[in-house]
Amino acid sequence: MSNATQLIHSIPVDPQTGSISVPIYQTSTFVQEAPGVNKGYDYARSNNPTRASLEQLVATLEQGETGIAFGSGLAAIDAVIKLLKAGDEILAVDDIYGGAFRLFTHIYEKFGISVRYVDTTNVENVFEAITPQTKLIWLETPTNPTLKISDIAAIAAVAKASGCWLCVDNTFASPALQQPLTLGADIVVHSATKYLGGHSDLIAGVVVTREKELGDKIKFIQNASGAILAPFDSWLVIRGIETLHLRVRQHSANALEVARYLEQHPQVDKVFYPGLPSHPNHEIAKKQSKAFGGVVSFTLKQNTEDAAVALVTATQLFKLAESLGGVKSLLCHPANMTHKSIPAEKRRAAGVADSLIRLSVGLEEVEDLINDLDQALTKLNNKTTQPVKQKELVV
Ligand SMILES: *Cc1c(COP(=O)(O)O)cnc(C)c1O
């Protein structure tokens, strides 16, 4: 049976009523027959049947053992870091999600957990950077926003040999394209806000572990720290996942065409998309993922923030907004938006140029999306870039 069929039919039919949609258990507590005698649920922070359905579903999708759902992607990341203790060290991908960088640096460093950043596209770098204190390797592949690809299986082997955990933030690929646990990773995290939810209408996060023992530890942290996902949002993510395979297939097809269009445009300098043969890690991307996802980044020949701002305010279908993975196309200027919390030097060193623009290619007809980018690039061509007035930034 194909993955999509299996997925659709792994969403349970309610045994009590036959409801084909998972019921939303909007409750805080569960009545017990005698102290400790209950139907598997006692208090809704600890467990909730709607959330449990989502957790089981994402675990199945990732071919993992345990799923644990949180109120945001960052809360999911936070729970994984709470596996560590003072003195432990994280080795992280250099082109990391800005919010993860902020969490590691401004929250966890003061608790004595240190982080080092390496270019994980070369497995040698990872191998050489590991010390006896390294407890966790943190990967994103593809990365945000330069779409770097790291070899999950090779890094999983290094992690295993060194006795540390490998956690992959699988938000960009989604399990429809890439399943890190099957390649040897120990933990997967998701911002379910993006492709799992898929409709830009919620904030959610999920952790999935390959083994039950680690899953139990994260479940303990979920209950002890309390950053759970609410029943209604759990239901929305389940509903989003019903069309995950269909959506991601179309996002990927649209993104590939947009990337090809941008690559031949005279105003465009570099295009970052793992599906292009020009991408330095195209072969690894082909090996470990079924397609290349819906995010495309590019830089302009005119490599200035002003040129980028002029472009991101000139599109009509691509709306200027943070986030990605929804039905409607979005674009953003990471230097000024998602990556503002990363110091400029560090940001540029990680390949996030001043003019870099990130697209989240949606599910519109691809011709319309290309026409929209085309008219915006033409406008840019016709105007010697002038600083854009602040109010024009607001769309
Ligand atoms: C958005 C995002 C996050 C954070 O998720 P939230 O749901 O916004 O908390 C983490 N990692 C990646 C790769 C993301 O894109």
The ligand as an ORCA input file, in Angstrom:
! r2SCAN-3c Opt
* xyz 0 1
  C       8.976     27.880     11.954
  C      10.097     26.969     12.271
  C      10.372     26.607     13.596
  C       9.604     27.174     14.775
  O       8.302     26.763     14.790
  P       7.077     27.605     15.452
  O       5.922     26.735     15.188
  O       7.048     28.923     14.765
  O       7.421     27.749     16.904
  C      11.397     25.718     13.819
  N      12.138     25.213     12.808
  C      11.912     25.557     11.530
  C      12.770     24.984     10.463
  C      10.895     26.440     11.218
  O      10.686     26.784      9.940
*
